[in-house]
Amino acid sequence: MTLAKWWLDDSRLSPVHEPLIFHGDEESLVVHSKEIEKVEHHNYYIYGHRHIAVMHVLNECSTYVNLGDWISASTYAVYDGIKIELKNFTNKL
């Protein structure tokens, strides 16, 4: 039972977690992306780790993108070969 409770409390579906806040330029994945950008340019740095749907400009040519959370927010990204957009899926049956 203890293991099951720990597993549930650690789950992203658990209401126990703190609210997710994006910390801008102080966000660890933003800092990581900027370090990579110093060495090699990429237009987009795309992550899914933080469960916060956000696009954040790193510089005039690069953007940090976090896909968000498919389970509770149904967010995803679409790249058309020119630009990337964050979208929200709504089932219209």
Gaussian input, Z-matrix of N, CA and C with variables (Angstrom, degrees):
# hf/3-21g

backbone

0 1
 N
 C     1     B1
 C     2     B2     1     A1
 N     3     B3     2     A2     1     D1
 C     4     B4     3     A3     2     D2
 C     5     B5     4     A4     3     D3
 N     6     B6     5     A5     4     D4
 C     7     B7     6     A6     5     D5
 C     8     B8     7     A7     6     D6
 N     9     B9     8     A8     7     D7
 C    10    B10     9     A9     8     D8
 C    11    B11    10    A10     9     D9
 N    12    B12    11    A11    10    D10
 C    13    B13    12    A12    11    D11
 C    14    B14    13    A13    12    D12
 N    15    B15    14    A14    13    D13
 C    16    B16    15    A15    14    D14
 C    17    B17    16    A16    15    D15
 N    18    B18    17    A17    16    D16
 C    19    B19    18    A18    17    D17
 C    20    B20    19    A19    18    D18
 N    21    B21    20    A20    19    D19
 C    22    B22    21    A21    20    D20
 C    23    B23    22    A22    21    D21
 N    24    B24    23    A23    22    D22
 C    25    B25    24    A24    23    D23
 C    26    B26    25    A25    24    D24
 N    27    B27    26    A26    25    D25
 C    28    B28    27    A27    26    D26
 C    29    B29    28    A28    27    D27
 N    30    B30    29    A29    28    D28
 C    31    B31    30    A30    29    D29
 C    32    B32    31    A31    30    D30
 N    33    B33    32    A32    31    D31
 C    34    B34    33    A33    32    D32
 C    35    B35    34    A34    33    D33
 N    36    B36    35    A35    34    D34
 C    37    B37    36    A36    35    D35
 C    38    B38    37    A37    36    D36
 N    39    B39    38    A38    37    D37
 C    40    B40    39    A39    38    D38
 C    41    B41    40    A40    39    D39
 N    42    B42    41    A41    40    D40
 C    43    B43    42    A42    41    D41
 C    44    B44    43    A43    42    D42
 N    45    B45    44    A44    43    D43
 C    46    B46    45    A45    44    D44
 C    47    B47    46    A46    45    D45
 N    48    B48    47    A47    46    D46
 C    49    B49    48    A48    47    D47
 C    50    B50    49    A49    48    D48
 N    51    B51    50    A50    49    D49
 C    52    B52    51    A51    50    D50
 C    53    B53    52    A52    51    D51
 N    54    B54    53    A53    52    D52
 C    55    B55    54    A54    53    D53
 C    56    B56    55    A55    54    D54
 N    57    B57    56    A56    55    D55
 C    58    B58    57    A57    56    D56
 C    59    B59    58    A58    57    D57
 N    60    B60    59    A59    58    D58
 C    61    B61    60    A60    59    D59
 C    62    B62    61    A61    60    D60
 N    63    B63    62    A62    61    D61
 C    64    B64    63    A63    62    D62
 C    65    B65    64    A64    63    D63
 N    66    B66    65    A65    64    D64
 C    67    B67    66    A66    65    D65
 C    68    B68    67    A67    66    D66
 N    69    B69    68    A68    67    D67
 C    70    B70    69    A69    68    D68
 C    71    B71    70    A70    69    D69
 N    72    B72    71    A71    70    D70
 C    73    B73    72    A72    71    D71
 C    74    B74    73    A73    72    D72
 N    75    B75    74    A74    73    D73
 C    76    B76    75    A75    74    D74
 C    77    B77    76    A76    75    D75
 N    78    B78    77    A77    76    D76
 C    79    B79    78    A78    77    D77
 C    80    B80    79    A79    78    D78
 N    81    B81    80    A80    79    D79
 C    82    B82    81    A81    80    D80
 C    83    B83    82    A82    81    D81
 N    84    B84    83    A83    82    D82
 C    85    B85    84    A84    83    D83
 C    86    B86    85    A85    84    D84
 N    87    B87    86    A86    85    D85
 C    88    B88    87    A87    86    D86
 C    89    B89    88    A88    87    D87
 N    90    B90    89    A89    88    D88
 C    91    B91    90    A90    89    D89
 C    92    B92    91    A91    90    D90
 N    93    B93    92    A92    91    D91
 C    94    B94    93    A93    92    D92
 C    95    B95    94    A94    93    D93
 N    96    B96    95    A95    94    D94
 C    97    B97    96    A96    95    D95
 C    98    B98    97    A97    96    D96
 N    99    B99    98    A98    97    D97
 C   100   B100    99    A99    98    D98
 C   101   B101   100   A100    99    D99
 N   102   B102   101   A101   100   D100
 C   103   B103   102   A102   101   D101
 C   104   B104   103   A103   102   D102
 N   105   B105   104   A104   103   D103
 C   106   B106   105   A105   104   D104
 C   107   B107   106   A106   105   D105
 N   108   B108   107   A107   106   D106
 C   109   B109   108   A108   107   D107
 C   110   B110   109   A109   108   D108
 N   111   B111   110   A110   109   D109
 C   112   B112   111   A111   110   D110
 C   113   B113   112   A112   111   D111
 N   114   B114   113   A113   112   D112
 C   115   B115   114   A114   113   D113
 C   116   B116   115   A115   114   D114
 N   117   B117   116   A116   115   D115
 C   118   B118   117   A117   116   D116
 C   119   B119   118   A118   117   D117
 N   120   B120   119   A119   118   D118
 C   121   B121   120   A120   119   D119
 C   122   B122   121   A121   120   D120
 N   123   B123   122   A122   121   D121
 C   124   B124   123   A123   122   D122
 C   125   B125   124   A124   123   D123
 N   126   B126   125   A125   124   D124
 C   127   B127   126   A126   125   D125
 C   128   B128   127   A127   126   D126
 N   129   B129   128   A128   127   D127
 C   130   B130   129   A129   128   D128
 C   131   B131   130   A130   129   D129
 N   132   B132   131   A131   130   D130
 C   133   B133   132   A132   131   D131
 C   134   B134   133   A133   132   D132
 N   135   B135   134   A134   133   D133
 C   136   B136   135   A135   134   D134
 C   137   B137   136   A136   135   D135
 N   138   B138   137   A137   136   D136
 C   139   B139   138   A138   137   D137
 C   140   B140   139   A139   138   D138
 N   141   B141   140   A140   139   D139
 C   142   B142   141   A141   140   D140
 C   143   B143   142   A142   141   D141
 N   144   B144   143   A143   142   D142
 C   145   B145   144   A144   143   D143
 C   146   B146   145   A145   144   D144
 N   147   B147   146   A146   145   D145
 C   148   B148   147   A147   146   D146
 C   149   B149   148   A148   147   D147
 N   150   B150   149   A149   148   D148
 C   151   B151   150   A150   149   D149
 C   152   B152   151   A151   150   D150
 N   153   B153   152   A152   151   D151
 C   154   B154   153   A153   152   D152
 C   155   B155   154   A154   153   D153
 N   156   B156   155   A155   154   D154
 C   157   B157   156   A156   155   D155
 C   158   B158   157   A157   156   D156
 N   159   B159   158   A158   157   D157
 C   160   B160   159   A159   158   D158
 C   161   B161   160   A160   159   D159
 N   162   B162   161   A161   160   D160
 C   163   B163   162   A162   161   D161
 C   164   B164   163   A163   162   D162
 N   165   B165   164   A164   163   D163
 C   166   B166   165   A165   164   D164
 C   167   B167   166   A166   165   D165
 N   168   B168   167   A167   166   D166
 C   169   B169   168   A168   167   D167
 C   170   B170   169   A169   168   D168
 N   171   B171   170   A170   169   D169
 C   172   B172   171   A171   170   D170
 C   173   B173   172   A172   171   D171
 N   174   B174   173   A173   172   D172
 C   175   B175   174   A174   173   D173
 C   176   B176   175   A175   174   D174
 N   177   B177   176   A176   175   D175
 C   178   B178   177   A177   176   D176
 C   179   B179   178   A178   177   D177
 N   180   B180   179   A179   178   D178
 C   181   B181   180   A180   179   D179
 C   182   B182   181   A181   180   D180
 N   183   B183   182   A182   181   D181
 C   184   B184   183   A183   182   D182
 C   185   B185   184   A184   183   D183
 N   186   B186   185   A185   184   D184
 C   187   B187   186   A186   185   D185
 C   188   B188   187   A187   186   D186
 N   189   B189   188   A188   187   D187
 C   190   B190   189   A189   188   D188
 C   191   B191   190   A190   189   D189
 N   192   B192   191   A191   190   D190
 C   193   B193   192   A192   191   D191
 C   194   B194   193   A193   192   D192
 N   195   B195   194   A194   193   D193
 C   196   B196   195   A195   194   D194
 C   197   B197   196   A196   195   D195
 N   198   B198   197   A197   196   D196
 C   199   B199   198   A198   197   D197
 C   200   B200   199   A199   198   D198
 N   201   B201   200   A200   199   D199
 C   202   B202   201   A201   200   D200
 C   203   B203   202   A202   201   D201
 N   204   B204   203   A203   202   D202
 C   205   B205   204   A204   203   D203
 C   206   B206   205   A205   204   D204
 N   207   B207   206   A206   205   D205
 C   208   B208   207   A207   206   D206
 C   209   B209   208   A208   207   D207
 N   210   B210   209   A209   208   D208
 C   211   B211   210   A210   209   D209
 C   212   B212   211   A211   210   D210
 N   213   B213   212   A212   211   D211
 C   214   B214   213   A213   212   D212
 C   215   B215   214   A214   213   D213
 N   216   B216   215   A215   214   D214
 C   217   B217   216   A216   215   D215
 C   218   B218   217   A217   216   D216
 N   219   B219   218   A218   217   D217
 C   220   B220   219   A219   218   D218
 C   221   B221   220   A220   219   D219
 N   222   B222   221   A221   220   D220
 C   223   B223   222   A222   221   D221
 C   224   B224   223   A223   222   D222
 N   225   B225   224   A224   223   D223
 C   226   B226   225   A225   224   D224
 C   227   B227   226   A226   225   D225
 N   228   B228   227   A227   226   D226
 C   229   B229   228   A228   227   D227
 C   230   B230   229   A229   228   D228
 N   231   B231   230   A230   229   D229
 C   232   B232   231   A231   230   D230
 C   233   B233   232   A232   231   D231
 N   234   B234   233   A233   232   D232
 C   235   B235   234   A234   233   D233
 C   236   B236   235   A235   234   D234
 N   237   B237   236   A236   235   D235
 C   238   B238   237   A237   236   D236
 C   239   B239   238   A238   237   D237
 N   240   B240   239   A239   238   D238
 C   241   B241   240   A240   239   D239
 C   242   B242   241   A241   240   D240
 N   243   B243   242   A242   241   D241
 C   244   B244   243   A243   242   D242
 C   245   B245   244   A244   243   D243
 N   246   B246   245   A245   244   D244
 C   247   B247   246   A246   245   D245
 C   248   B248   247   A247   246   D246
 N   249   B249   248   A248   247   D247
 C   250   B250   249   A249   248   D248
 C   251   B251   250   A250   249   D249
 N   252   B252   251   A251   250   D250
 C   253   B253   252   A252   251   D251
 C   254   B254   253   A253   252   D252
 N   255   B255   254   A254   253   D253
 C   256   B256   255   A255   254   D254
 C   257   B257   256   A256   255   D255
 N   258   B258   257   A257   256   D256
 C   259   B259   258   A258   257   D257
 C   260   B260   259   A259   258   D258
 N   261   B261   260   A260   259   D259
 C   262   B262   261   A261   260   D260
 C   263   B263   262   A262   261   D261
 N   264   B264   263   A263   262   D262
 C   265   B265   264   A264   263   D263
 C   266   B266   265   A265   264   D264
 N   267   B267   266   A266   265   D265
 C   268   B268   267   A267   266   D266
 C   269   B269   268   A268   267   D267
 N   270   B270   269   A269   268   D268
 C   271   B271   270   A270   269   D269
 C   272   B272   271   A271   270   D270
 N   273   B273   272   A272   271   D271
 C   274   B274   273   A273   272   D272
 C   275   B275   274   A274   273   D273
 N   276   B276   275   A275   274   D274
 C   277   B277   276   A276   275   D275
 C   278   B278   277   A277   276   D276

   B1=1.4399
   B2=1.5348
   B3=1.3143
   B4=1.4612
   B5=1.5147
   B6=1.3208
   B7=1.4602
   B8=1.5313
   B9=1.3150
   B10=1.4661
   B11=1.5208
   B12=1.3278
   B13=1.4648
   B14=1.5211
   B15=1.3243
   B16=1.4654
   B17=1.5276
   B18=1.3286
   B19=1.4685
   B20=1.5261
   B21=1.3205
   B22=1.4540
   B23=1.5263
   B24=1.3331
   B25=1.4666
   B26=1.5152
   B27=1.3266
   B28=1.4602
   B29=1.5355
   B30=1.3227
   B31=1.4627
   B32=1.5172
   B33=1.3569
   B34=1.4639
   B35=1.5227
   B36=1.3282
   B37=1.4625
   B38=1.5271
   B39=1.3190
   B40=1.4447
   B41=1.5280
   B42=1.3413
   B43=1.4613
   B44=1.5247
   B45=1.3222
   B46=1.4593
   B47=1.5281
   B48=1.3418
   B49=1.4571
   B50=1.5294
   B51=1.3361
   B52=1.4572
   B53=1.5287
   B54=1.3325
   B55=1.4642
   B56=1.5319
   B57=1.3154
   B58=1.4551
   B59=1.5209
   B60=1.3037
   B61=1.4668
   B62=1.5168
   B63=1.3279
   B64=1.4543
   B65=1.5299
   B66=1.3276
   B67=1.4602
   B68=1.5278
   B69=1.3208
   B70=1.4613
   B71=1.5134
   B72=1.3201
   B73=1.4629
   B74=1.5253
   B75=1.3319
   B76=1.4653
   B77=1.5305
   B78=1.3118
   B79=1.4673
   B80=1.5317
   B81=1.3289
   B82=1.4650
   B83=1.5282
   B84=1.3319
   B85=1.4609
   B86=1.5273
   B87=1.3149
   B88=1.4684
   B89=1.5217
   B90=1.3253
   B91=1.4712
   B92=1.5321
   B93=1.3167
   B94=1.4659
   B95=1.5329
   B96=1.3170
   B97=1.4659
   B98=1.5185
   B99=1.3237
   B100=1.4678
   B101=1.5241
   B102=1.3236
   B103=1.4683
   B104=1.5348
   B105=1.3119
   B106=1.4666
   B107=1.5155
   B108=1.3166
   B109=1.4680
   B110=1.5333
   B111=1.3212
   B112=1.4700
   B113=1.5225
   B114=1.3275
   B115=1.4584
   B116=1.5271
   B117=1.3319
   B118=1.4608
   B119=1.5296
   B120=1.3291
   B121=1.4694
   B122=1.5282
   B123=1.3424
   B124=1.4649
   B125=1.5206
   B126=1.3199
   B127=1.4653
   B128=1.5240
   B129=1.3233
   B130=1.4593
   B131=1.5215
   B132=1.3139
   B133=1.4582
   B134=1.5215
   B135=1.3238
   B136=1.4585
   B137=1.5273
   B138=1.3313
   B139=1.4601
   B140=1.5252
   B141=1.2988
   B142=1.4547
   B143=1.5145
   B144=1.2954
   B145=1.4621
   B146=1.5253
   B147=1.3201
   B148=1.4662
   B149=1.5213
   B150=1.3162
   B151=1.4618
   B152=1.5268
   B153=1.3321
   B154=1.4611
   B155=1.5220
   B156=1.3252
   B157=1.4567
   B158=1.5281
   B159=1.3410
   B160=1.4675
   B161=1.5234
   B162=1.3334
   B163=1.4626
   B164=1.5203
   B165=1.3320
   B166=1.4636
   B167=1.5244
   B168=1.3093
   B169=1.4590
   B170=1.5276
   B171=1.3508
   B172=1.4645
   B173=1.5287
   B174=1.3209
   B175=1.4669
   B176=1.5226
   B177=1.3247
   B178=1.4658
   B179=1.5293
   B180=1.3216
   B181=1.4761
   B182=1.5273
   B183=1.3170
   B184=1.4664
   B185=1.5241
   B186=1.3264
   B187=1.4617
   B188=1.5198
   B189=1.3191
   B190=1.4676
   B191=1.5281
   B192=1.3319
   B193=1.4640
   B194=1.5205
   B195=1.3268
   B196=1.4537
   B197=1.5138
   B198=1.3277
   B199=1.4557
   B200=1.5188
   B201=1.2822
   B202=1.4558
   B203=1.5092
   B204=1.3294
   B205=1.4538
   B206=1.5223
   B207=1.3167
   B208=1.4561
   B209=1.5303
   B210=1.3181
   B211=1.4627
   B212=1.5266
   B213=1.3219
   B214=1.4678
   B215=1.5268
   B216=1.3278
   B217=1.4679
   B218=1.5264
   B219=1.3205
   B220=1.4743
   B221=1.5255
   B222=1.3212
   B223=1.4602
   B224=1.5189
   B225=1.3208
   B226=1.4516
   B227=1.5187
   B228=1.3213
   B229=1.4566
   B230=1.5203
   B231=1.3329
   B232=1.4571
   B233=1.5198
   B234=1.3324
   B235=1.4588
   B236=1.5162
   B237=1.3319
   B238=1.4624
   B239=1.5280
   B240=1.3179
   B241=1.4581
   B242=1.5182
   B243=1.3200
   B244=1.4657
   B245=1.5255
   B246=1.3219
   B247=1.4649
   B248=1.5330
   B249=1.3154
   B250=1.4607
   B251=1.5245
   B252=1.3296
   B253=1.4546
   B254=1.5203
   B255=1.3146
   B256=1.4596
   B257=1.5135
   B258=1.3140
   B259=1.4665
   B260=1.5044
   B261=1.3302
   B262=1.4410
   B263=1.5161
   B264=1.3258
   B265=1.4603
   B266=1.5279
   B267=1.3058
   B268=1.4532
   B269=1.5155
   B270=1.2956
   B271=1.4595
   B272=1.5283
   B273=1.3145
   B274=1.4628
   B275=1.5176
   B276=1.3124
   B277=1.4660
   B278=1.5097
   A1=110.76
   A2=116.82
   A3=119.93
   A4=110.73
   A5=116.38
   A6=120.73
   A7=110.69
   A8=117.78
   A9=121.48
   A10=111.04
   A11=118.14
   A12=121.62
   A13=110.38
   A14=118.13
   A15=121.46
   A16=109.85
   A17=116.56
   A18=121.27
   A19=109.98
   A20=118.39
   A21=122.42
   A22=110.99
   A23=117.00
   A24=121.09
   A25=111.59
   A26=117.52
   A27=122.24
   A28=111.91
   A29=117.05
   A30=121.95
   A31=111.22
   A32=116.80
   A33=120.24
   A34=111.16
   A35=118.06
   A36=121.22
   A37=111.89
   A38=117.28
   A39=121.52
   A40=111.30
   A41=117.71
   A42=120.42
   A43=113.05
   A44=118.29
   A45=122.95
   A46=112.33
   A47=118.08
   A48=121.92
   A49=113.11
   A50=114.67
   A51=121.82
   A52=109.36
   A53=118.35
   A54=119.42
   A55=110.65
   A56=116.67
   A57=121.05
   A58=109.86
   A59=116.12
   A60=122.31
   A61=108.34
   A62=116.25
   A63=121.32
   A64=107.81
   A65=116.83
   A66=122.33
   A67=113.43
   A68=117.47
   A69=121.92
   A70=113.08
   A71=116.57
   A72=122.11
   A73=113.41
   A74=117.59
   A75=121.41
   A76=112.56
   A77=117.45
   A78=122.45
   A79=109.06
   A80=118.04
   A81=120.87
   A82=112.58
   A83=118.52
   A84=119.73
   A85=112.24
   A86=117.75
   A87=121.04
   A88=109.16
   A89=116.98
   A90=121.60
   A91=109.14
   A92=117.24
   A93=122.40
   A94=110.52
   A95=117.16
   A96=121.27
   A97=111.61
   A98=117.12
   A99=120.76
   A100=111.55
   A101=116.90
   A102=120.32
   A103=110.52
   A104=116.71
   A105=120.05
   A106=110.24
   A107=116.88
   A108=122.31
   A109=111.67
   A110=117.28
   A111=120.69
   A112=111.76
   A113=116.23
   A114=122.39
   A115=112.03
   A116=116.07
   A117=120.95
   A118=109.79
   A119=116.64
   A120=121.00
   A121=112.47
   A122=114.04
   A123=122.66
   A124=107.03
   A125=116.86
   A126=120.16
   A127=111.66
   A128=116.16
   A129=121.16
   A130=110.73
   A131=115.03
   A132=123.40
   A133=105.21
   A134=116.94
   A135=121.50
   A136=109.91
   A137=114.66
   A138=121.93
   A139=109.77
   A140=115.56
   A141=121.28
   A142=111.72
   A143=116.98
   A144=121.73
   A145=114.49
   A146=118.43
   A147=120.86
   A148=116.19
   A149=119.12
   A150=122.67
   A151=112.89
   A152=117.22
   A153=122.31
   A154=106.86
   A155=117.70
   A156=120.78
   A157=108.57
   A158=115.17
   A159=118.74
   A160=110.37
   A161=114.37
   A162=121.63
   A163=105.67
   A164=116.08
   A165=121.72
   A166=108.61
   A167=117.17
   A168=121.72
   A169=109.42
   A170=115.72
   A171=120.96
   A172=110.53
   A173=115.13
   A174=122.67
   A175=106.56
   A176=117.83
   A177=120.15
   A178=113.91
   A179=118.21
   A180=121.34
   A181=114.51
   A182=118.97
   A183=121.20
   A184=111.27
   A185=114.85
   A186=121.06
   A187=110.52
   A188=115.80
   A189=123.48
   A190=106.86
   A191=116.45
   A192=121.43
   A193=108.34
   A194=116.52
   A195=120.14
   A196=106.97
   A197=116.29
   A198=122.24
   A199=114.29
   A200=117.64
   A201=119.82
   A202=112.32
   A203=115.34
   A204=121.35
   A205=109.75
   A206=116.85
   A207=120.99
   A208=111.31
   A209=118.70
   A210=121.75
   A211=112.50
   A212=118.62
   A213=119.06
   A214=113.53
   A215=118.85
   A216=120.47
   A217=113.41
   A218=117.73
   A219=123.50
   A220=112.44
   A221=116.67
   A222=121.04
   A223=111.10
   A224=115.49
   A225=122.51
   A226=108.09
   A227=117.48
   A228=121.73
   A229=109.88
   A230=114.89
   A231=122.40
   A232=107.58
   A233=115.87
   A234=122.40
   A235=107.67
   A236=117.26
   A237=121.21
   A238=113.38
   A239=116.89
   A240=121.23
   A241=112.74
   A242=116.04
   A243=121.59
   A244=111.17
   A245=115.62
   A246=120.14
   A247=110.31
   A248=114.59
   A249=120.89
   A250=108.15
   A251=115.98
   A252=121.43
   A253=109.71
   A254=116.21
   A255=120.93
   A256=107.89
   A257=115.56
   A258=120.86
   A259=109.98
   A260=114.89
   A261=122.37
   A262=108.16
   A263=117.15
   A264=122.11
   A265=110.01
   A266=115.58
   A267=120.42
   A268=107.63
   A269=115.99
   A270=121.96
   A271=108.67
   A272=116.34
   A273=120.61
   A274=110.55
   A275=117.72
   A276=121.80
   A277=110.53
   D1=-39.08
   D2=179.91
   D3=-61.74
   D4=-44.25
   D5=178.84
   D6=-62.83
   D7=-42.31
   D8=179.46
   D9=-63.50
   D10=-42.26
   D11=178.39
   D12=-64.25
   D13=-43.48
   D14=177.96
   D15=-60.38
   D16=-44.36
   D17=-178.81
   D18=-61.65
   D19=-44.50
   D20=179.44
   D21=-64.78
   D22=-45.65
   D23=179.72
   D24=-62.39
   D25=-31.04
   D26=-179.17
   D27=-83.90
   D28=-11.58
   D29=-177.11
   D30=-68.23
   D31=145.35
   D32=176.97
   D33=-68.32
   D34=-14.21
   D35=177.69
   D36=-85.58
   D37=-10.89
   D38=-177.61
   D39=-71.05
   D40=135.10
   D41=178.17
   D42=-75.59
   D43=-1.85
   D44=-176.04
   D45=-72.45
   D46=-25.26
   D47=-174.24
   D48=-66.54
   D49=151.28
   D50=174.68
   D51=-64.86
   D52=154.57
   D53=175.41
   D54=-62.64
   D55=144.78
   D56=-179.58
   D57=-80.93
   D58=126.72
   D59=-179.12
   D60=-126.01
   D61=130.71
   D62=176.45
   D63=-86.13
   D64=128.87
   D65=-173.77
   D66=-102.14
   D67=22.04
   D68=174.58
   D69=56.74
   D70=-132.22
   D71=-177.21
   D72=-65.17
   D73=-14.76
   D74=178.00
   D75=-89.47
   D76=-8.79
   D77=178.27
   D78=-60.22
   D79=132.64
   D80=-174.24
   D81=-59.36
   D82=-38.42
   D83=179.52
   D84=-73.18
   D85=-27.28
   D86=173.69
   D87=-68.74
   D88=-45.55
   D89=177.62
   D90=-59.27
   D91=-45.64
   D92=179.00
   D93=-59.85
   D94=-45.56
   D95=179.86
   D96=-62.21
   D97=-40.64
   D98=178.63
   D99=-65.39
   D100=-34.41
   D101=176.61
   D102=-65.95
   D103=-43.33
   D104=176.59
   D105=-62.63
   D106=-42.47
   D107=-177.45
   D108=-60.65
   D109=-29.90
   D110=177.18
   D111=-63.53
   D112=-29.13
   D113=-176.07
   D114=-97.37
   D115=-41.76
   D116=-175.66
   D117=-148.18
   D118=128.38
   D119=-177.62
   D120=-76.76
   D121=137.76
   D122=170.54
   D123=-137.43
   D124=140.66
   D125=178.63
   D126=-67.68
   D127=-39.24
   D128=-176.70
   D129=-133.36
   D130=141.86
   D131=171.49
   D132=-116.80
   D133=108.55
   D134=-170.87
   D135=-110.53
   D136=126.51
   D137=-178.53
   D138=-131.78
   D139=164.53
   D140=175.48
   D141=-135.34
   D142=6.70
   D143=-170.83
   D144=-71.56
   D145=-34.24
   D146=-169.52
   D147=-88.19
   D148=-9.40
   D149=178.72
   D150=62.00
   D151=22.87
   D152=175.47
   D153=-120.71
   D154=119.81
   D155=177.96
   D156=-77.03
   D157=114.05
   D158=-177.09
   D159=-155.97
   D160=145.67
   D161=169.42
   D162=-119.37
   D163=129.16
   D164=-175.10
   D165=-133.30
   D166=123.51
   D167=-179.08
   D168=-71.93
   D169=124.20
   D170=177.56
   D171=-87.20
   D172=-42.10
   D173=175.82
   D174=-158.99
   D175=-173.33
   D176=-176.13
   D177=-64.47
   D178=-13.30
   D179=-176.45
   D180=-122.29
   D181=-4.99
   D182=-174.58
   D183=-133.61
   D184=145.42
   D185=-179.54
   D186=-133.66
   D187=135.56
   D188=172.12
   D189=-86.55
   D190=131.23
   D191=179.01
   D192=-128.01
   D193=127.69
   D194=171.58
   D195=-115.69
   D196=126.02
   D197=-172.02
   D198=-68.31
   D199=-19.98
   D200=179.66
   D201=91.05
   D202=-143.10
   D203=-171.89
   D204=-132.54
   D205=114.00
   D206=-179.11
   D207=-70.75
   D208=-33.73
   D209=-173.18
   D210=-68.54
   D211=-49.11
   D212=-176.70
   D213=-101.77
   D214=-28.41
   D215=-176.32
   D216=-110.47
   D217=-15.07
   D218=179.72
   D219=55.50
   D220=42.91
   D221=179.56
   D222=-96.34
   D223=150.25
   D224=179.98
   D225=-158.20
   D226=171.83
   D227=179.43
   D228=-118.95
   D229=150.36
   D230=175.67
   D231=-127.26
   D232=127.70
   D233=176.84
   D234=-113.00
   D235=123.86
   D236=-177.03
   D237=-100.71
   D238=12.60
   D239=-177.98
   D240=95.22
   D241=-14.08
   D242=179.02
   D243=-122.78
   D244=-49.05
   D245=-178.33
   D246=-135.30
   D247=163.40
   D248=177.79
   D249=-116.45
   D250=143.03
   D251=178.53
   D252=-132.52
   D253=141.51
   D254=171.08
   D255=-87.79
   D256=135.42
   D257=-179.38
   D258=-131.52
   D259=165.47
   D260=177.49
   D261=-122.29
   D262=126.02
   D263=-179.05
   D264=-79.27
   D265=129.18
   D266=171.94
   D267=-126.77
   D268=124.76
   D269=-178.38
   D270=-80.70
   D271=113.73
   D272=-176.32
   D273=-107.53
   D274=59.22
   D275=178.04
   D276=-83.73

